[in-house]
Amino acid sequence: MTSHTTSCKIIATIGPDTSNAKAIEQLVLAGVSVFRCNCSHGSLAEYQERVKNIRKMEQKYNVSLGILFDLQGPKLRIGPFQDKKVLLKEGDSFQLDMTPTPGDKTRVCLPHPEIFSALKPGSTLLLNDGIVHLRVEKCTPTSAQCTVIAGGELSSKKGVNVPGVKLPISALTAKDKKDLKIAEQLGADFIGLSFVQSPDDISELRRLMKSKAHIIAKIEKPSAVKHLREIIELSDAVMVARGDLGVETSPELVPVLQKQIVSGCRRAGKPVIVATQMLESMVHNIMPTRAEASDVATAVYDGVDAVMLSAETAQGQYPVQAVATMRRIIETVENDPRYHKGLSVFDHTVATTKERALTIGAGVVAANIDTANLIVTFTESGSTTLRMSQQRTGGIPILALTPNITTARHLSLAWGVTPLVVENLGDFDDMSNETRKVVLAQKLAKKGDCVVITAGIPFGQPGSTNLLYVLTV
């Protein structure tokens, strides 16, 4: 097991320079729990190398590491310009149309009929990450005559956002379907779904999937926020993808939406990730800005399950330092007594099921025994452990013991959880002996300490948690 275990997990995106075994080893030792492959970049051969090296480190260090394949989703882009780029000024007239001829300062191709079908006079179009704003004056099914509201430089193939409009586009393109097959064949643990507009997008992905990979819904469009509750319900985890969210809404709304999404997931007991530009300046600098450190700390104080690095580890100059910096920020927050006081999100006296009651009971027992500094969950499917993680157990770590490697990898994303694979257990004595052996080997408890255990008897039946036991090591 690596020596750096924080309750809030770190996801790192891997790129060309961080795909080799040595780089992945350094990232694991620095504190990464889940590795992200961004399907916008990379080939089959590169994905195979990444997965092989991650699995190698998993064995070497006896840890369960998650692998996330993040599908690209539809990329809406303008066509090329004759002179590569143009400068648009406020008040200029500018046309978007379906004509494939290279553009100039009066027009450019927008090869997306579905956008034109959703536009009406007064609609706003944002180009180049929201730098250029256009207002639609007149539109047809193949063109839109616009006025430039905010000018700026516009170059070939820049992205287009249509805020406030639900576009008649599936979240899954032909490329995504191909990437999904590759991800499942390579044994991905998580599939990230971009461009989620409604719960139907999650259902469509679920229908296409052949594996037991967990779906992470990326919230990056305002229409997804409108359907937040249903999207959380249908997904296995949620990502606050702040880049596009900031373009589609406005930067000042992003922190408010982030809090809303995080608390919605926390209440539902679904893991939640905060992503995008967390330590962006570390792409080129060895130190983050103070504002970035505060941003990461805020997400941790809110009780998120994981924070994510994108370009910082995919193409940055200091990938290992970025992870180490993020880990230090997390550790500092988690050592603040105020952190655990602010973590509870629901009334502990309300238990709607016997499983929930046992989970709450385990947390209360662990908190009230001086020598109890560990909760152990025996789990087949992971649901017992996720319920325990949802409690945010006052800083008491959770050790999840499971015979199922897939379950262990899914739990690599869950707050406060160290997942480990154990042999199938036959009876109560096996459970006690295995717990003692593992917690001493992993230095998670010492002789004489108490460990609070939840399990299901008989063993091996998912969803049968019915035992709460205090074991003296």
Residue, then its C-alpha position, 0 to 999 in steps of 0.5 A: m500500500t502507498s504511504h499517502t492515503t487521504s480521504c479525498k481521492i486524486i484523479a490524474t489524467i495521463g498523457p504522452d509523457t506520463s504513460n510509461a511505467k516509471a511515470i505512473e509509478q511516481l504518480v501512484l507514490a505521490g497519491v493518485s487513486v484513479f487514472r483518467c484517459n482522455c479519449s479526445h487524445g490517444s490511440l489504441a496502442e497508447y491506451q493499451e500501454r497505459v492500462k498495462n502499466i497501471r495494472k502493473m503498479e496495482q500489483k507491485y504496491n497491492v493497491s486497487l487503482g481505478i481507470l477512467f475512460d472519458l468519452q469526448g462527446p460531440k465537439l461543435r466547431i466552426g470550419p477553417f478560415q482562408d487566412k487561418k484567423v480573423l479579428l472580429k470587432e463589436g458591432d460587426s456583422f458575421q454569418l455562420d452557414m453550411t457552405p464549406t468554403p474557407g471563411d473570412k471576416t464576414r462569414v465562416c462554415l458551421p457544419h452542424p445543421e442541428i445548431f441551426s435548427a435550434l436557433k432563433p433571433g436573439s439567441t447567443l452563440l459563444l465561440n472560442d471558449g466564450i471569448v467571442h459573443l454573437r447575437v443571432e439576428k436572422c436564421t434559416p435551417t442552414s445559416a444565421q446572420c449575427t451581430v458581434i456583441a463581444g469581439g476578439e480573435l477567431s481562428s480555424k476549428k474553434g469550438v461553439n457553445v449555444p448557452g441555454v439551448k437544448l440541442p437535438i444531439s446525442a451525447l454519444t457520437a460514432k467515435d464515442k461508441k468506438d471508444l466505449k468498446i475499446a475502453e470496455q475491452l481494456g477493462a475500464d472501471f469508469i466511463g465518463l460521459s460528456f455533453v450530458q443534457s438529460p437523463d436519457d443520455i445516461s440511459e442510452l450509454r447504459r443500454l450500450m454498455k457490456s461491462k460493469a464499468h461505472i458511469i460518471a456523468k459530467i455536468e457541463k451544460p445548464s440543461a443537465v443542472k435542470h435535470l440534476r436529481e434524475i441524472i444523479e439517480l441514474s449515474d454511478a458518480v458525477m463530475v463537476a466539469r467546470g470548463d464548459l459549465g463556465v462558458e455555458t453559464s457564467p464564471e460567477l455561477v460556477p461556484v454556486l452550481q458546484k455547491q449545488i451538484v456536490s450537495g445533491c450527490r452527497r445526499a444521494g450517496k453518489p461519489v462526486i468529483v470536482a475537475t478543471q483548472m484546479l492547479e492550472s498554473m502548474v502546467h508551467n510552474i512548480m508552484p500553484t497560485r494561492a487562489e488555486a490552493s484555495d479552490v482545491a481546499t474549498a472542494v475538499y471542505d465541501g466533502v467531495d470524493a475526488v479532485m481531478l488534475s487534467a493538463e497539469t498531469a497530461q501535458g504539464q512540466y511538473p506532473v508529480q509535483a502537481v499531484a504532491t501539491m494537491r495531496r498536501i492541500i488535501e492533508t492540510v484541510e483534513n487535519d483541520p478540526r473544522y473539516h469533519k464538523g462541517l461534513s454531515v449532510f443528513d439527519h443521522t437519526v433517520a434510517t430508512t432501511k436496516e442496512r442504513a441503520l447498521t451503517i449509521g450505528a457503525g459510525v456512532v460506535a467507532a466515534n465513541i470508542d477511544t481505541a477504535n480508529l478504523i471501520v472495516t466493511f466486508t462487501e461484495s458489490g461495494s454498496t455497504t462501503l459507499r453507504m459508510s463513505q457517505q457518512r463521512t465518518g468523522g475522519i475514521p478511515i474505512l477499509a473495504l475488504t472484497p473478494n471482487i477486484t472490480t468492486a475494489r477498483h470502483l471503490s478507489l473513487a470513494w471518500g475515505v475508503t482503502p479497498l483491498v481484495v481478499e479471498n472469499l470468506g467461509d465463516f465468522d472466524d475467517m472474517s475475524n482472522e482476515t481482519r486482524k491479519v490485514v489491519l496489522a500488515q497494512k499498519l492500519a491498527k495495532k494490537g489492542d485497538c478496536v476495529v468496527i466491522t460491518a458484514g453480511i451473514p451468510f457471506g457472499q450475498p450482495g446487499s445482505t449487510n446484517l452484522l455490526y461487530v467490534l473486534t479487538v485486534 
